[in-house]
Amino acid sequence: MRPAVLSVLFLSVCALADNWPQWRGPSHNGLASGAAPVTWNSTEHIQWKATIPGRGHSTPVIWENRIFLTTAVPSNAAAAGGSRDNSRGPGGGAGSGAEHRFVLMCLDRQTGKVLWERTVKTATPHEGYHQMYGSFASNSPVTDGKHVWAFFGSRGIFCFDLEGKLAWSKDVPPLKMRLEFGEGTAPTLAGDRIILNFDQEGGSYIIALDKNSGKQLWRQDRDEPSAWSQPLVVRHQGKDQVIVAATNRVRSYDLETGKLIWECGGLGGNVIPAPVERDGVVYVMSGFRNPNMLAIKLGREGDLTGTDAVLWTNQRGNSYTASPVLDGDKLYVITDNGMLSCFDVKTGKPFYHLQRLPKPYNFKASPVAAGGRLYLATEEGDVVVVKMGEKFEVLATNTLADEFFIASPVVVDGTMFLRGRNTLYSIR
């Protein structure tokens, strides 16, 4: 490879590491470069706070001095000057029947000032979301430093340049989610392609779009019920493949053509955690009924179910909602009821297993790691900081009063960004 090409690739990798371009960070595994604050509270180490209108549980993404996030604002609340979406219903279906503005916001990373805001669509959603954990803006955006793609599921995908000019948009047929639990699968950016997965109650499929035009490049129908796991793109033996975890099968598709490469059964229902990969092994997980974790060795084709390509499995301590953090040979997993485990990725054996945190907690946000520390954002408004390693050790518990975290933390250049109910915090 020519030195000039190597230099471009090196600069591209460095640029990704210095930003947070997609939901699970620059390496798709929850790891941030550099460190992050260890202690803070509602009055100390808060660099700024920004009020975010409406309701949205999407995790922000960051490129250099710009923060991008999505939200959905009820039209009646907007007309009255309100910001909270207080529509509720029993079980799934909350928020349905009300017209909303679907909004992409761009904020200054240093000050929290809104640089621009775009209403991409105004519509009345055909179905609702889980009353506590859902929103109409749960799909995190993605950026490559030149454009940002805001994905609102059934409301479509919208591509803007960094100054807020619309480049293209594409409609999406309405999804039908299990029990109206809501949508929320994040898009995946890989080279010149955007991957969108639509696992729902009938008519599931996955597509690849040209990131520059929105043109559909390929589509594959999927025999799957509702699931929310973000696709992961990995390169193995010179070939890029798209790996999607789901209930019936974990499947891998050729990024270029969409052709099925391999599949493997074994996960349970309602798959949410995103896959992670290291050294040619992909780790997938489910934590609802019939929970399971699979370590699948890449390099084969066809049906891998029951073969020795599945290196190990685990049925206890899996996450239902939160995606894991993968750091070296350690996989950190938090259950929805706040039990933390650290697994050896080579053997599947835990370094520690189902450790209780200082207080009873509930989790929907995925953990992130920075500077040798694991950050666990709770539904109760605390962020628990745990030392990373083979032994369980809590370093700090940080409380933001009256908060509730569903969006995952973000860490860039020593600063942590936390999205709460209606506030985005910068903590330094």
C-alpha positions in Angstrom: 0.0 0.0 0.0 1.3 3.5 -0.9 2.5 5.8 1.9 0.0 8.4 0.9 -2.9 5.9 1.3 -1.5 4.8 4.6 -1.4 8.4 5.8 -5.1 8.9 4.8 -6.1 5.8 6.6 -4.2 6.7 9.7 -5.7 10.2 9.8 -9.2 8.7 9.3 -8.7 6.3 12.3 -7.4 9.2 14.4 -10.4 11.4 13.5 -12.8 8.7 14.5 -11.0 8.1 17.8 -11.3 11.9 18.6 -15.0 12.0 18.0 -18.1 10.0 18.9 -19.6 9.4 15.4 -22.2 6.7 16.2 -24.1 5.2 19.1 -21.5 2.8 20.5 -18.5 5.1 19.9 -15.6 5.2 17.4 -14.8 1.5 17.7 -18.4 0.2 17.9 -17.7 -1.3 21.4 -18.4 1.4 23.9 -14.8 2.5 24.3 -13.7 6.1 24.3 -10.2 7.4 23.8 -8.7 9.2 26.7 -10.2 9.6 30.2 -13.4 11.1 31.7 -14.5 12.7 34.9 -14.7 10.4 38.0 -16.9 12.5 40.3 -19.6 15.2 39.8 -23.0 16.1 41.1 -25.8 18.6 40.2 -23.7 21.6 41.1 -20.1 20.5 40.7 -18.1 19.9 37.4 -21.1 20.7 35.2 -19.7 22.7 32.3 -23.1 23.5 30.9 -26.7 22.3 30.7 -28.9 22.6 27.6 -32.7 22.1 27.6 -33.9 19.7 24.9 -37.5 20.1 23.8 -39.9 17.1 23.4 -39.0 13.5 24.1 -36.1 11.5 22.7 -34.0 8.7 24.0 -31.5 8.7 21.2 -27.8 9.0 22.2 -26.1 12.1 20.8 -23.2 11.9 18.4 -20.3 14.3 18.2 -17.9 15.5 15.5 -15.4 18.1 16.5 -17.3 21.1 17.9 -20.8 19.8 16.9 -23.2 17.7 18.9 -26.1 16.1 17.0 -29.2 14.7 18.6 -32.8 13.9 17.6 -36.1 14.6 19.4 -39.8 14.5 18.8 -41.9 17.4 20.0 -45.7 17.2 20.3 -47.2 19.9 18.1 -49.6 21.1 20.8 -46.8 21.4 23.4 -44.7 23.3 20.8 -47.6 25.7 20.1 -48.0 26.3 23.8 -44.3 26.8 24.4 -44.0 23.5 26.4 -41.2 21.0 26.1 -42.4 17.8 27.7 -44.3 15.0 26.0 -46.6 14.0 28.8 -48.8 11.6 26.7 -49.0 8.3 28.4 -50.8 5.0 28.1 -50.8 1.6 29.7 -48.0 -0.6 28.4 -47.0 0.1 24.8 -48.8 2.7 22.7 -47.9 5.8 24.7 -47.7 9.0 22.6 -49.8 7.6 19.8 -52.6 9.8 18.2 -50.7 13.1 18.7 -49.1 15.1 15.9 -45.3 15.5 16.5 -42.5 17.5 15.0 -39.4 15.3 14.3 -36.4 17.3 14.9 -32.6 17.2 14.4 -30.6 19.5 16.6 -27.0 20.7 16.3 -25.4 22.1 19.5 -22.0 23.7 20.1 -19.9 21.2 22.1 -18.1 23.9 24.2 -21.1 26.0 25.2 -24.3 23.9 24.6 -25.7 26.7 22.4 -28.1 25.5 19.7 -26.3 26.2 16.3 -29.2 25.0 14.2 -32.4 23.0 14.5 -34.3 21.3 11.6 -37.9 19.9 11.7 -37.5 17.1 9.2 -41.2 16.1 9.2 -44.4 16.8 11.0 -46.7 13.7 11.3 -49.0 11.7 13.6 -47.4 8.4 14.3 -49.4 5.3 13.4 -48.5 3.5 16.7 -46.9 4.4 20.0 -44.0 3.4 22.3 -43.3 1.9 25.7 -44.6 4.5 28.2 -41.4 4.6 30.2 -38.6 3.5 27.9 -39.8 4.5 24.4 -39.9 7.6 22.4 -40.4 8.6 18.8 -36.7 9.6 18.6 -34.9 6.6 20.0 -32.8 5.8 16.9 -29.4 7.5 17.4 -28.0 9.5 14.4 -24.7 8.8 12.8 -22.0 11.1 11.2 -18.9 10.9 9.1 -17.7 14.4 9.7 -19.2 15.7 6.4 -22.8 14.8 6.8 -25.1 13.6 9.6 -27.9 11.1 9.1 -31.0 11.4 11.3 -33.1 8.2 11.3 -36.6 8.3 12.7 -37.7 4.8 11.8 -41.2 4.9 10.3 -40.8 8.6 9.6 -37.7 8.0 7.4 -34.0 8.9 7.1 -32.7 12.4 6.5 -29.2 13.4 5.4 -27.9 16.9 6.2 -24.5 18.6 5.9 -22.9 19.9 9.0 -24.4 23.4 8.5 -28.0 22.0 8.4 -28.6 21.9 4.7 -30.7 18.9 3.6 -28.9 16.7 1.1 -31.5 13.9 0.7 -34.3 12.1 2.5 -36.0 8.7 2.1 -39.4 7.5 3.3 -39.8 4.2 5.1 -43.0 2.1 5.2 -44.6 2.1 8.7 -43.3 -0.6 11.1 -45.4 -2.7 13.3 -43.5 -3.4 16.5 -44.3 -6.0 19.2 -46.9 -4.6 21.6 -46.2 -1.1 20.4 -43.0 -1.1 22.4 -41.6 1.4 19.9 -38.8 1.7 17.4 -35.1 2.4 18.1 -32.6 0.5 16.0 -29.6 2.8 15.2 -28.3 3.0 11.6 -24.8 1.7 10.8 -22.4 3.6 8.6 -19.8 1.6 6.8 -17.7 3.3 4.0 -20.2 4.7 1.5 -23.1 2.7 2.8 -25.8 3.2 5.5 -27.3 0.0 6.8 -30.8 0.0 8.2 -32.4 -3.0 9.8 -36.2 -3.4 10.2 -37.1 -6.4 12.4 -40.8 -6.2 13.2 -44.0 -8.2 13.4 -44.1 -9.4 9.8 -42.3 -8.2 6.8 -38.8 -7.8 8.4 -35.9 -6.7 6.1 -32.5 -5.1 6.0 -31.3 -2.6 3.4 -28.1 -0.8 2.3 -28.3 2.7 1.0 -25.8 4.9 -0.8 -24.8 7.4 1.9 -24.4 10.2 -0.7 -27.8 9.8 -2.5 -30.1 7.6 -0.4 -30.3 5.1 -3.3 -31.1 1.6 -2.2 -28.2 -0.7 -3.1 -29.6 -4.0 -1.8 -32.4 -5.5 0.3 -32.8 -8.8 2.0 -36.0 -10.0 3.6 -35.7 -11.5 7.1 -37.7 -14.2 8.9 -37.6 -12.4 12.2 -40.0 -10.9 14.8 -39.4 -7.5 16.5 -35.8 -6.9 17.6 -33.7 -3.7 18.2 -30.1 -4.8 17.7 -27.9 -2.4 15.7 -26.1 -4.1 12.8 -22.3 -4.4 13.1 -19.9 -4.2 10.1 -16.6 -6.1 10.5 -13.9 -7.0 8.0 -12.7 -10.6 8.0 -10.3 -12.2 5.6 -10.6 -9.1 3.3 -14.4 -9.1 3.2 -16.7 -6.7 4.9 -19.8 -8.4 6.4 -22.9 -7.0 8.2 -23.7 -9.0 11.3 -27.3 -8.7 12.8 -28.3 -10.4 16.0 -32.0 -11.5 16.2 -34.3 -14.1 17.7 -34.4 -16.8 15.0 -30.9 -16.4 13.7 -27.8 -14.3 13.9 -27.0 -13.6 10.3 -24.1 -12.2 8.3 -24.5 -10.5 5.0 -21.9 -9.4 2.4 -21.7 -5.6 2.7 -21.2 -5.2 -1.1 -24.0 -7.4 -2.3 -26.3 -8.3 0.6 -25.7 -12.0 0.0 -26.1 -14.2 3.1 -22.7 -15.5 4.3 -23.6 -17.4 7.4 -26.3 -17.8 10.1 -26.5 -19.2 13.5 -29.5 -20.0 15.8 -29.4 -19.9 19.6 -30.5 -16.5 20.9 -33.8 -15.8 22.8 -36.6 -13.3 22.1 -36.6 -9.5 22.0 -32.9 -9.2 21.0 -31.6 -5.7 21.8 -27.9 -5.6 22.6 -25.6 -4.8 19.7 -22.9 -7.3 18.6 -19.3 -6.7 19.3 -16.2 -8.3 17.7 -12.5 -8.9 18.5 -9.9 -11.0 16.7 -12.3 -12.7 14.3 -14.9 -13.6 17.0 -18.3 -11.9 17.3 -20.2 -11.8 20.5 -24.0 -11.6 20.5 -26.4 -11.7 23.4 -30.1 -11.8 24.4 -31.4 -11.4 27.9 -35.2 -11.8 27.7 -36.8 -15.3 27.6 -34.3 -18.1 26.9 -31.4 -15.8 27.4 -28.1 -16.7 25.7 -24.7 -15.3 24.7 -22.8 -16.8 21.7 -19.2 -16.4 20.8 -19.1 -17.1 17.1 -15.8 -17.6 15.2 -15.8 -15.9 11.8 -14.5 -17.5 8.6 -17.1 -20.1 7.7 -20.2 -20.0 5.6 -23.7 -21.6 5.8 -25.6 -22.7 9.0 -23.2 -22.6 12.0 -25.9 -23.7 14.5 -24.5 -26.5 16.8 -21.1 -26.4 15.2 -17.7 -25.8 16.7 -17.8 -22.3 15.2 -19.8 -21.5 18.4 -16.8 -21.3 20.8 -18.9 -20.8 24.0 -22.3 -19.8 25.3 -23.6 -18.2 28.5 -27.1 -18.1 29.9 -26.7 -16.2 33.2 -26.0 -12.5 33.7 -26.8 -11.5 30.2 -28.2 -8.0 29.4 -31.7 -7.6 28.2 -31.4 -4.0 26.9 -27.9 -2.6 27.4 -25.1 -3.4 24.9 -21.8 -4.6 26.3 -18.5 -2.9 26.5 -15.6 -4.9 25.0 -12.1 -4.0 26.1 -9.3 -6.3 25.1 -10.1 -9.8 26.5 -12.8 -8.5 28.8 -16.5 -8.2 28.1 -18.5 -6.1 30.6 -22.3 -6.8 30.8 -24.9 -5.1 32.9 -28.3 -6.6 33.5 -31.5 -4.5 33.5 -31.7 -4.9 37.3 -28.2 -3.7 37.9 -26.0 -6.8 38.2 -22.5 -6.4 36.6 -20.4 -9.2 35.2 -17.0 -9.3 33.5 -16.4 -12.2 31.1 -13.1 -13.6 29.6 -13.9 -13.4 25.9 -11.6 -16.3 25.1 -13.3 -18.8 27.4 -16.7 -17.3 28.4 -15.7 -17.8 32.1 -16.4 -14.7 34.3 -13.6 -12.8 36.0 -16.5 -11.8 38.3 -20.2 -12.5 37.9 -23.5 -10.8 38.9 -22.0 -8.3 41.3 -24.4 -5.9 43.0 -23.9 -2.2 42.7 -24.1 0.1 45.8 -27.8 0.5 45.5 -30.7 -1.2 43.7 -30.7 0.2 40.2 -32.4 -0.3 36.8 -30.7 0.0 33.5 -31.7 0.8 29.9 -28.6 2.9 28.9 -25.6 1.1 27.6 -22.3 1.5 29.6 -19.3 3.2 28.2 -15.6 3.0 29.2 -12.9 5.7 29.3 -9.5 5.9 31.0 -9.8 2.4 32.6 -13.2 3.1 34.1 -16.7 1.8 33.3 -19.6 4.3 33.4 -23.0 3.0 34.2 -25.9 5.4 33.8 -29.0 4.4 35.7 -32.8 5.0 35.4 -32.5 6.6 38.9 -30.3 9.4 37.8 -27.0 8.0 39.2 -23.9 7.2 37.2 -21.8 4.5 38.9 -18.1 4.4 38.0 -16.4 1.0 38.2 -12.7 0.3 37.9 -12.1 -1.9 34.9 -10.2 -5.2 35.4 -10.5 -8.7 36.8 -11.7 -7.5 40.2 -15.0 -5.7 40.9 -14.4 -2.2 42.5 -16.8 0.7 42.6 -14.9 4.0 42.5 -17.7 6.6 42.7 -21.5 7.1 42.5 -22.5 10.4 40.9 -26.1 11.8 41.3 -27.9 14.3 39.1 -31.1 15.0 41.0 -34.4 14.2 39.4 -32.9 12.7 36.3 -33.6 9.5 34.3 -31.1 8.0 31.9 -32.1 6.0 28.9 -29.7 7.4 26.3 -26.1 6.1 26.7 -23.2 8.3 28.0 -20.8 9.8 25.4 -17.2 10.7 26.1 -15.0 13.0 23.9 -11.8 14.7 24.9 -12.1 14.3 28.6 -15.7 15.5 28.7 -18.8 13.3 29.4 -22.1 14.1 27.9 -25.3 12.8 29.5 -28.8 13.1 28.0 -31.5 13.1 30.7 -35.2 13.6 30.5 -35.1 17.1 28.9 -31.5 18.1 29.6 -28.2 17.5 27.9 -25.2 17.8 30.4 -21.6 18.5 29.7 -19.4 17.3 32.6 -15.7 18.1 32.7 
